[in-house]
Every structure is written in structure tokens, then in C-alpha cells.
């Protein structure tokens, strides 16, 4: 079987930045096992598979280990693939997914993701996560992911993870967000996934479904800028809209190729 493959760097205006995602168009769904094998072979944080149904586009996301319920950067990458590579003459895409309908609007090479808000609630930090961290948080919250709030951007930059302890944590399918007020942006973050082949996700759009509501209420403002402080780094423009959030960024095409599955 021959499949087209596109690799896109999301939440960045330059290649080798942001978060790389692979995008694979399909005419019909492949067996889940095969999509998982393709995602593992691609060896990036997420591979998106989509089917164009006409008015809407069905979208699924796979890490090298599991299918995800929501992924921001691979959704942005898919919209970029449709608009900038495949030449769709549309400024709005409606994706159907495990997290409901997701709308992505494009304007002058900026992609704005309309995602569900995931309001975090106060939580207790599990022992294995606490033992994994070289710096302890000031606050602990949880939605899909644990969200650990720190006192400074320097804390976020200096966090180190002990994988021996961290990989004993089970937050299927979530991870651990660490965040603080930013020096050059309203807030900053990093994201770590236990038991994953890629420990630190470069830029995590879905994590901002929880980060945006928290920081909007903390700062008393609904429009914010965010930086993810991974080695590759990423910039996100954020808007809080109650039960929805808008997460915006740019993307760059890195690779166009072909997959042969037999």
C-alpha cells in the first residue's frame, strides 16, 4: 500500500523549531494496529491521520505508543497540510474527532485552533511524580494532565525528571505540565509524558486547554501569549472563551514523502 506522508513543524515560523508532526491522508481508516506501527516508524510525538468527508474532515492522532483523545500541534499540522501543501481553498476546517468537533481557522499563515477548555481542579501530587522532580511545585492541579505551578520561569527551565521514578506513573493518556508566569510571555510551560519514547513534548497544544483557563483567571485577562520552553521551543497566542479556548500559531513544511506498507 502506498500512502502520502507530510511532516510539519507546528507552533513555529522556522523549520527545526516547534513540534514536528506527521500527517497521512486516507481514503478509509486503516486497521488501528497499522496506524500505530506507522506512528512508531515516524518516531515523532504524534502522527495525524485524516479522511476528507466533504463538509468535515475526520481526524485521529497516534503517538508511537497509543491513540490520543486530543492533540493540538498535529491538528495545526493537518490544517497546514490541507491549506499550504494540498491547496484547499478554504479558511476554515471542521475536524471531527474523539474530542468532538474542532474548528481551525487560517489567516495570513496563522492557524487558530478552537478547542474545548479543560478546567483544572486542585489535586494532590502522586508520590512517584513528586519523587521524579528536582524542584517541587507551589500548586498542584489536574484535568486530563497534572498541572504543576511554579514560582518563576527559571524554575521551569531548571526542572529535571528522574525517569526511573517518572515511568512508574500512569496517567493514560495524559502527562505532566509544569508552568509559571513568563519573563517574555504571559506564561511558560513544559510537558512530560511518563512511559513514552519521547519524554518531553516540544510544544503541547492540548495542554493549553488547561493552562489557558488557569492563567486567564489568575491574571484577570482573556488574551495571552505563551512560550513552551523545550529545546525546540514554541510560541502560542491564547484566548480564553469560557468553555472553549483559542490556540494560535504558525507552521512550516519540513518533509513530503511516500510510505510503503508492504
N, C-alpha and C positions, 0 to 999 in steps of 0.2 A: 504494500500500500504506500502511495506517495502522498505526503502532506506538506503544505507550505508552513514555514516557520519564520516568525519575525521576533527579533529581540530588541526591546526598547528600554532605555534608561528613563525612569519616571521620577518626577519631582526634581528635575534639574534642567538647566538650559545648556548643559555641556555633556558630551559623552564622557564616560568613566566616572560620572557623578550620579547622585540619586540612587534609586533602587532598580536593578535590572529585572525585567520580567520577560518571559517568552509568551507569544500569542500564537495560537494554532486555530485557523478557521476549519470548520467541519460542515459536512452536508447532513450528517446524522451523528448521534453520540456513539463513540467507541465504547467497548467494554471498560468499566472503571479500572480494572487491573492494567489494561494497556495505557490508559491515560496516566495512571500513576507511574508506570515504567517510563513513559516519555518525560514526565516531570522530573523523575530521578535522573534520567540521562541528561536532561538540560542543565541540571546542577545549579539552578538559581532558586531564589526563595520561593517564587510562585510561577506556575505556568497557567495561563488562561486559555480555555477552550470555548469557542463561541459558535452558535448557529444563527444565521440571519433568517428570521421568520417573516420579514417584511416590515410591519409596523414596530415590532420589538425584536430584540436580539437576546437569545438565551445564553447565559454566561455561567461557567463553572471555573473554580480555581483549585489547583492541586499544588501542594508542596512536594518535595521529594518523598515525604512520608505519608501524608493524609490529604483528603479533600477538605477545604476550608469553607466556613459558612459566609465569610466576607473578606475581601481583600481590596484595599484602596489602590495601591500602586499598579497592580495588574489590571484593574478596571480602567485606570487612566491610560495605561499602555494599550489596552484594547481600543479605546476611543481614538487614541493617536494613530493606531494601525489603520482603523477604518477611515479616518479623516485624511491623514497626511500621506499614507502609503497606498491604500486601496482606492483613494479618491472619491469617497462618498460625499456627495454634495448636500450635506446636512450640518446644521449647527447644534443639533440636539439628538442624543441617542438614548433610547429607553431599553435598559437591560432587565431581563427577568432573572432572578437568582434565588438562592436559598434564603437570602435576607430581604425578599420582596423586590419590588420594582426600584431600580436605581437609575437616576437620570444624570447624564453627563452633558454639559453644555460647553461649546467651544467659542472662544472669542479671541481673535488675534493670537493664536497659538497657545492660549491659556485654556486649560481644561478644568471645569468646575464640577466636582462630584457632589451630588445631592444624596447624602447618606442618612440612615437612621441615627439619632442620638442614643448613646448608651450611658445613661446617668450612673456614675459610680456611687456606691454606698460605703460607709465606714466599715472597715473589716479588721480582722486580726491577722497578723503576718504569720504564715506557717513556719514551723521551726526550720525546715530544710531551706526555705528561701532566706530566712534570717542568717543561717549559718553559711550561706553562699556569698554574702555581701561583705565587702571590706569596710563599707560605710553604712550605717543604719539610717533609715528614713525618719523624718519628723512626723509623717502621717501615712496611714495605710488605707487604701480604698480598693474596691473591686467592682467590676462589671463582668464582661467576659474575661478580661485580663485583670491581674493585680496591678494597681497603680500606686507607686511609692513616691511620695512628695518629699523633696529635699529643700534645704535652705538656700542653695546657691548653684549657679551654673558650674562653678568649679567642682562641686560635689559630683555632679552628673558626669563631667569629663573624667573624673578620677575614679569612678566606680570600676571595680574588678570583680569578676564572677569566678567562684570556685566550682568548677564543673562537676567534681566528684559529689558534692552536696546537691548542686542545682539539678542534676539529671535524675535525682530521686523525686523531684517534684512532678506531680501530674495535674496539669491544668488544661486538659484536652478540650477544645482546640486552641486555648489561649496561651498567653505568655505573661511577662512581667515588664511593665512600663516604669521607667524612672524619670522623674520630671522636676523642674524647678522654674522659677522666674528666670528670664533670659537677660543677658547683658546687651545683646544686639537685636533681640526679638522679644516679644511679649513673654513667651515661654519656650523652653527647650525640653528635649526628651531623648531617651534611648530606649531600645526594645530588645528583650532577650527571650528566647524560646527554649525551654528545657527539652531534652531528649531529641533535639533537632540537629540535622547535619550542619545547618547554618545557625550558630549560636546567636549572633547579633544581627538583626534585620537592619539593613541600611536606612530605609525610610518606610514607616509603617502608617499608611493612610487610615486603616481601620482603628488603630489605637487612638486616633484623634476624635473618633466618635465618643470617647470618654474624656479625653483631655480637654476638648473644646467646652463642654458643659461645665466642667470643674473650674477651668480658668476664667470663663466668662463670668461666673458667679463670684469667684474670688476677686476679680479685678473690676467688676461692675461695668464691663464693656462687652459688646457682642461681636466686634470685628477685631481680629488679632492676627499677628504674624507668628510663625513658629519655625524653629530650626530643629532638625534631628541631628544629633552630634556624633554620628557614626563616622568611620574613617572616610567613607564616600560623601557623606553629608547630604542634606536635602532641605529645601525651603518650601513651606506650605503657607498659603493665605487661608484664614479660617473665619467662618461666620457661624454664630450660634442662632438657631431659629426655633428654639423650644424643643419639639420632638424630632427635629431634623438639624443636620449640620451641613455646611458647605465647605468643602476642602478643595483648594485650587492649586494648580502648579503646571509646570511645563514638562515637555518630554523630548527626547532625541532618539532617532532611529540609530541602532548600532549594527544590526546584522539582519540580512534577509537570506534565507536558505531553504533547503528541502530536507524533509525527513523520509527515510525509507524504513518501513516497519517489518519488511520481510526480505 
